[in-house]
Amino acid sequence: MTLAELNWYLHDVRTELNMCRDSWETWRNISSASSVRMCHSIISEDGSDSGREAMSWDRGQEEESSSGRLVEGIDNDEVLSPAPLKSVPPTSRSAHKPGVSRAAGGRPLGRREMEVEAGQRTAPVWKCRFFPSEVNEKQLADWHRMYSVPPEIEFIVPGPNDRADDPPLGCVALNQAVLAAGLRLPFPRIVRKFLREWGIAPTQLCPNGWRILLGFLILWDQFGFPRPSVGEFNSLYSFKSDGRRSGWWYASVKPRTGGSVVTQTPDSIKNWKQFWFFVRGPWQFSVNDTGPHVNIPVRYHELRYTSHEPAPEFVERARQIRAVDESFRSSSALITEENLASARLLSTTSSDSRPSKLAKILNFI
């Protein structure tokens, strides 16, 4: 791990500590305001105006509170900005109380949507918070068996207040559509390197983006070329956001590059965003790992993308691949269990291959 990577993790730790403090302050103010609002339902038995007075006092408190609290009821395309405490939409996590553990255990709920103090921090509202998980235990058991997941890696049904962009400690969120696209657990080292370089969590890359990435790696393996780098992939593909502040990204071939080397990806994949779940266990570690451990982000971030000019040797390799008939380069023909194994994109876990203490700590950050 480089010094820059360690600094990146330490920055996240400091941010988490600050947000825990901010969450408590915000919750205290929200609780106080909620207590006042209970006065709305109070009507004295003797017919006095005490209820109206309480309501009037409550409105005054709301006006005073407009000086700097952020709430959930804002447009999801905007960066959080100071706003008064008002009603919470039914799709948001209005029943949440900070400090209550998640269904999967771990970090307190809602550090991000327990909006931070005005001026101290701003954060994007990811669209995924409006897509609660719709998976059940039976589906997870079927997927665990279908995709040959090692028994020591668990699939967990998220709780009603959980979010894909902010998993519990030691967990990562995953979509069934990503597994269907070809990703296998534990995460192959080269896949972790790509995600780490882009700075995104696994569910932030759309399913067809996974097909392009895995097909790209398989093609380089089948032609006997050296494993491609992130820069080489970026010289052929760029990324586009699936809507403002969505948190999801899809890969798109750059113009004037000769076209994609991976062809015939599905035209559309419907209703994949709500079929997400948590993965717990040694999902990052495998016996195939060599060299320093590579962690991947588990929380949502903006994608870090650096465009590269293709090197002459890369252009020639891509030309050789494109000379093959498209039917052999289709995503369905490329992404098979046999090809994934040949390209070392299938990993296995082992109790004899344990990460270092530092790697374990960083896995929970």
Buried (B, 14 or more C-beta within 10 A) or exposed (E): BEEEBEEBBEEBEEEBEBBBEBBBBBBEBBEEBEEBBEBEEEEEEEEEEEBEEBBEEBEEEBEEBEEBBBBBEBEBEEEBEBBBBEEBEEEBBEEBBBEEEBBBEBBBBBBBBBBBBBEEBEBBBBBBBBBBBEBEEEBBEEBBEEBEBBEEBBBBBBBEBBBBBBBBBBBBBBBBBBBBBBBBBBBBBBBBBBBBBBBBBBBBBBBBBBBBBBBBBBBBBBEEBEEBBBBBBBBBBBBEBBEEBBBBBBBBBBEEBBEBBBBBBBEEBEEBBBBBBBBBBBBBBBEBBEEEBBBBBBBBBBBEBEEBEBEEEBBEBBEEBBEEEEEEBBBEBBBEEEBBEEBBBBBEBEEEEEBEEEBBEBBEB
